[in-house]
Amino acid sequence: MMANALPDIIAEELSVLFCGINPATSAAVAGHHFISRSNRFWRAIHLAGFTPEEIRPENDHTILQYQCGLTAVVDRPTARADQLSAEDFTRAAAQFERKIIRYAPRVVAFLGKAAYVALSGQREIGWGYQPATFAGAAVWVLPNPSGRNRAFSLDQLVTAYRQLHQAINQPSEPL
């Protein structure tokens, strides 16, 4: 029996809260984030410097040790993110905003543009640092690490994620 949603891995005042679009069905069934072998999240954050070793999906809760957390904008699991509707994002928006206010991460890092486009109402979103905040947190938009996203190689993912890691660890950055 599949859970309705994948539990967040979150704590107050994290350096970064990585926000997926929604849980994959496989992740919800397993109870762990980014469980698919084709998903490159764990490798990308390790190579970008967020973690000293690559975390195994079944140990996803250990990401909190590195001042990072995991959540999804929409709780409803699907096999593919394109199975979500605009209504799914509309229904999720207020609860997601309350979560960000409640936990107050320094940065909210959206994994892919879709969720941030839906939440912000902006049509044109660039990659990386965004000039607007979300619920008091700085915003970054990173390429989605899904194995289905072949527009970005692992090296390109690592470069994008490393830019966020460096910005968080440099006090002169506007975060």
Phi, psi and omega per residue, in radians:
M1 nan 2.225 -3.115
M2 -1.472 2.409 3.040
A3 -1.196 2.711 3.111
N4 -1.159 -0.591 -3.096
A5 -2.576 2.815 3.083
L6 -1.587 2.207 -3.104
P7 -1.074 2.468 3.044
D8 -1.140 2.671 2.941
I9 -2.028 1.751 -2.912
I10 -2.599 2.651 3.058
A11 -2.598 2.931 3.137
E12 -1.257 2.510 2.996
E13 0.969 0.780 3.052
L14 -1.232 2.760 3.023
S15 -1.169 -0.769 -3.137
V16 -2.541 2.397 3.024
L17 -1.965 1.913 3.110
F18 -1.355 2.224 -3.060
C19 -2.076 1.902 3.032
G20 -1.323 2.969 3.112
I21 -1.225 -0.943 3.075
N22 -2.859 2.834 -3.134
P23 -1.231 2.488 2.962
A24 -1.239 2.611 3.113
T25 -0.972 -0.732 -3.126
S26 -1.091 -0.656 3.124
A27 -1.198 -0.734 3.130
A28 -1.107 -0.715 3.118
V29 -1.120 -0.767 -3.112
A30 -1.338 -0.410 -3.103
G31 1.385 0.358 -3.131
H32 -2.421 2.499 -3.118
H33 -1.285 2.494 3.032
F34 0.910 0.849 -3.059
I35 -1.384 -0.425 -3.097
S36 -1.085 2.369 3.129
R37 -1.063 -0.464 -3.111
S38 -1.433 -0.234 3.139
N39 -1.336 2.333 -3.023
R40 -1.778 0.199 -3.071
F41 -1.004 -0.956 -3.042
W42 -1.084 -0.707 3.114
R43 -1.170 -0.765 -3.100
A44 -1.102 -0.783 -3.114
I45 -1.214 -0.557 3.076
H46 -1.152 -0.901 -3.110
L47 -1.145 -0.443 3.108
A48 -1.400 -0.203 3.077
G49 1.838 0.025 -3.137
F50 -1.235 -0.582 -3.113
T51 -2.279 2.543 -3.117
P52 -1.280 -0.329 3.068
E53 -2.462 2.873 3.110
E54 -1.344 2.111 3.126
I55 -1.314 2.397 3.049
R56 -1.425 2.464 -3.095
P57 -0.912 -0.613 -3.139
E58 -1.238 -0.192 3.053
N59 -1.900 0.449 -3.034
D60 -0.959 -0.521 -3.136
H61 -1.089 -0.375 -3.121
T62 -1.227 -0.185 3.109
I63 -1.052 -0.455 3.122
L64 -1.071 -0.492 3.120
Q65 -1.071 -0.352 -3.064
Y66 -1.895 0.382 3.115
Q67 1.082 0.521 3.112
C68 -2.153 2.611 3.075
G69 -2.360 3.024 -3.095
L70 -2.343 2.391 3.039
T71 -2.677 3.107 3.032
A72 -2.318 2.608 3.136
V73 -1.213 -0.833 3.113
V74 -1.848 2.268 -3.103
D75 -1.303 -0.459 -2.988
R76 -1.209 2.097 3.100
P77 -1.254 2.506 3.035
T78 -2.493 2.836 3.089
A79 -1.217 -0.617 3.132
R80 -2.400 2.531 -3.132
A81 -1.101 -0.481 -3.131
D82 -1.253 -0.010 3.055
Q83 -1.494 -0.038 3.080
L84 -1.495 2.631 3.111
S85 -1.882 2.915 3.047
A86 -1.017 -0.598 3.123
E87 -1.119 -0.627 3.087
D88 -1.024 -0.761 3.134
F89 -1.202 -0.697 3.122
T90 -1.072 -0.771 3.131
R91 -1.140 -0.560 -3.063
A92 -1.488 -0.340 -2.944
A93 -0.994 -0.894 -3.068
A94 -1.135 -0.760 3.134
Q95 -1.120 -0.714 3.123
F96 -1.108 -0.761 3.125
E97 -1.088 -0.742 3.099
R98 -1.060 -0.666 3.120
K99 -1.089 -0.776 -3.125
I100 -1.154 -0.735 3.085
I101 -1.079 -0.793 -3.090
R102 -1.083 -0.782 -3.031
Y103 -1.658 -0.304 3.026
A104 0.861 0.972 3.040
P105 -1.183 2.669 3.088
R106 -1.156 -0.724 -3.133
V107 -2.310 2.388 2.934
V108 -1.810 2.079 -3.124
A109 -1.896 1.852 3.119
F110 -1.385 2.262 -3.129
L111 -1.628 1.591 -3.046
G112 1.816 2.797 -3.077
K113 -1.456 -0.447 -2.955
A114 -0.957 -0.866 -3.083
A115 -1.184 -0.722 -3.132
Y116 -1.198 -0.650 3.062
V117 -1.032 -0.819 -3.126
A118 -1.115 -0.711 -3.098
L119 -1.339 -0.636 -3.051
S120 -1.517 -0.386 -3.077
G121 1.367 0.009 3.109
Q122 -1.471 2.520 3.129
R123 -1.610 -0.671 -3.101
E124 -1.827 1.978 -3.116
I125 -2.153 2.284 3.051
G126 -1.550 2.969 3.063
W127 -1.434 2.675 3.052
G128 1.571 -2.634 -3.082
Y129 -1.078 2.390 3.110
Q130 -1.921 2.490 -3.105
P131 -1.207 -0.426 -3.139
A132 -1.631 2.626 3.031
T133 -1.615 2.911 3.050
F134 -2.241 2.009 3.129
A135 0.908 0.629 3.094
G136 1.582 -0.091 -3.122
A137 -1.815 2.552 2.990
A138 -1.121 2.669 -3.082
V139 -2.122 2.341 2.974
W140 -2.198 2.522 3.030
V141 -2.032 2.075 -3.101
L142 -1.974 2.668 3.063
P143 -1.060 2.484 3.125
N144 -1.193 2.267 -3.096
P145 -1.434 0.055 -3.125
S146 -0.938 2.500 3.064
G147 -1.105 -0.346 3.094
R148 -1.309 -0.346 -3.127
N149 -1.513 1.563 -3.122
R150 -1.609 0.070 3.091
A151 -1.246 -0.323 -3.111
F152 -2.177 2.212 3.047
S153 -1.321 2.931 3.062
L154 -1.018 -0.749 3.130
D155 -1.049 -0.696 3.122
Q156 -1.200 -0.664 3.056
L157 -1.058 -0.854 -3.099
V158 -1.046 -0.748 3.119
T159 -1.048 -0.808 -3.137
A160 -1.123 -0.775 -3.126
Y161 -1.208 -0.614 3.122
R162 -1.123 -0.633 3.100
Q163 -1.040 -0.727 3.077
L164 -1.136 -0.815 -3.141
H165 -0.995 -0.781 -3.141
Q166 -1.152 -0.702 3.128
A167 -1.106 -0.700 3.132
I168 -1.130 -0.606 -3.060
N169 -1.656 0.105 3.069
Q170 -1.999 1.944 -3.073
P171 -1.073 -0.331 -3.109
S172 -1.380 -0.195 -3.141
E173 -1.276 2.643 -3.073
P174 -1.410 0.803 -3.138
L175 -1.742 nan nan
